[in-house]
Amino acid sequence: MSRSSIKRGPIAWMAKNSVAANLLMLVLVVGGLAVGMGVKQEVFPEFDMNFITITVPYPGASPEEVENGIILAIEESVQSVDGIKRIRSIAGESAGSVIVELLARANPNKAVADIKNAVDRITSFPREAERPEVNLLTTRREVISIVIYGDTDLRNLHAIAEQARYELLGKDDITYVEVDGVPPLEISVEVPQHTLRSYGLSLPGIAAEIGRTSLELPSGGVKTDTGEILLRLVERRERGADFEEIHLLTAEDGNTVRLGDIAQIQDGFAETFEEAHFNGKQSVLVKVFRTGSQTPIEVAGAAKSFVEQFRSRLPPGVQIDTWGDWSELYRDRVDLLMRNGKIGLILVLIILGMFLEVRLAFWVTMGIPISFLGSLFLLPALDVSINMISLFAFIVTLGMVVDDAIVVGENVFENRQKGMSYMEASIKGARQVAVPVTFSILTTIAAFMPMFFVPGIGGKLFRVIPAIVVSVLLIS
């Protein structure tokens, strides 16, 4: 290789223009840090599951009535929507659900809009049926759970949990909280048999009156110059006390007989075969989720702080603790990456410094953090967050970047041993191994590329691994 050829080419140009090289390094470091601070942090990546649910409440209807009046109409309406793979339906008491599975190529947001339009065009729903709800299923993982437990009944635990949920939502770092471990709410209406006979009433008649006076029905619309106004009759009763004023009949003496006069009405819970216990005591869970730009560590910290404050206000016999803190696992994975990175940098610097020149060993080592920081530039474009899986991918690429950097550095040192200047040794050494190192990186990228095309939920979950590996290797 002649000296004139050494002076030409992109490697030689970059070596001779130190300002451009240093500016590029500065952009990668500062820009990567700036972009990295704004990248979403979560325990596991969130993604759409390619399932759309259509739920229609139909108060008082039997499963057969739900199937004939709700399910069949929805299935017929949505089956022509593009991108549908499979349709499954569930007809239950007082409600029906249709689950639509989409093809992998389908656009979930467009499919939701198309299905909403198809369902809105249905005119054969029973009058008593409520407005359909169309939702795209998404993964949503809680960061931490708060357990409220003790020697008291479920109603008290539920009330305390709801109060905790209300106060948690008032925290700046918490925006989404759910109460779990509680059976569905149920209002029981008990009327003695002799009371029914004395008033000439029947349980089916009382049930019909309750259903008639506790409905939310669409009542059409009124067209105006500025648009259409939808009318809806709302007379929904959601607490036991709301049912006490229901008029049943007028007695012979002219007095009104209300439901509360003849029945015992209680707010309670439906009977189920599942119960939640913690430390051997009945419990209720309050699940705290991460949303938006919140980080798991911030959310968990706010929840733990709330638990310490709320504990002093609990009644005797009731306790509160945290459980299932995913932020600790996330923090451990971040610490593992940082620890491995520090150890790797130190070991590479020491070992290369023993066999190569210290100056050369330093810049070979610096290529590792620069590649990692530069890859953060690409994360928003790839729709990748900082999570457990992406952190694992960073750990995997750490060894790959070290190998390539050592190969280049060792070849530069060999040329220095032959008496070449720093400039000539750097250009010639890098150029000699440029092709094999490039093909080594390309083959590694090619090995990870198939993971981009894995179908289903697994593909959506693990696509971040090739995204991280490819971005780090390209920057390196």
Buried (B, 14 or more C-beta within 10 A) or exposed (E): EEEEEBBEBEBBEBBEEEEEEEEBBEEBBEBBEEBBEEBBBBBBBBBBBBBBBBBBBBBBBEBEBBBBBBBBBBBEBBEEBEBBEEBEBBBEEBBBBBBBBBEEEBEBEEBBEBBBEBBEEBEEBBEBBBEBEBEBBEEEBBBBBBBBBBEBEBEBBBEBBBBBBEBBEEBEBBBBBEBEBBBEEEBEBEBEEEEBEEBEBEEEEBEEBBBEBBBBBBEEEEEEEEEEEEEEEEEEBEEBEBBBEBEBBEEEEEEEBBBBEBBEBEEBBEEEEEEBEBEEBBBBBBBBBBEEEBBBBBBBBBBBEBBEEBEEEBEEEBBBBBEBBBBBBBBEBBEBBEEBBEEBBEEBBEEBBEEBBEEBBEBBBBBBBBBBBBBBBBBBEBEBBBBBBBBBBBBBBBEBBBEBBBBBBBBBBBBBEEEBEBEBBBBBBBBBBBEEBEEBBEEBBEEBEEBEEBEEBEBBBBBBBBBBBBBBBBBB
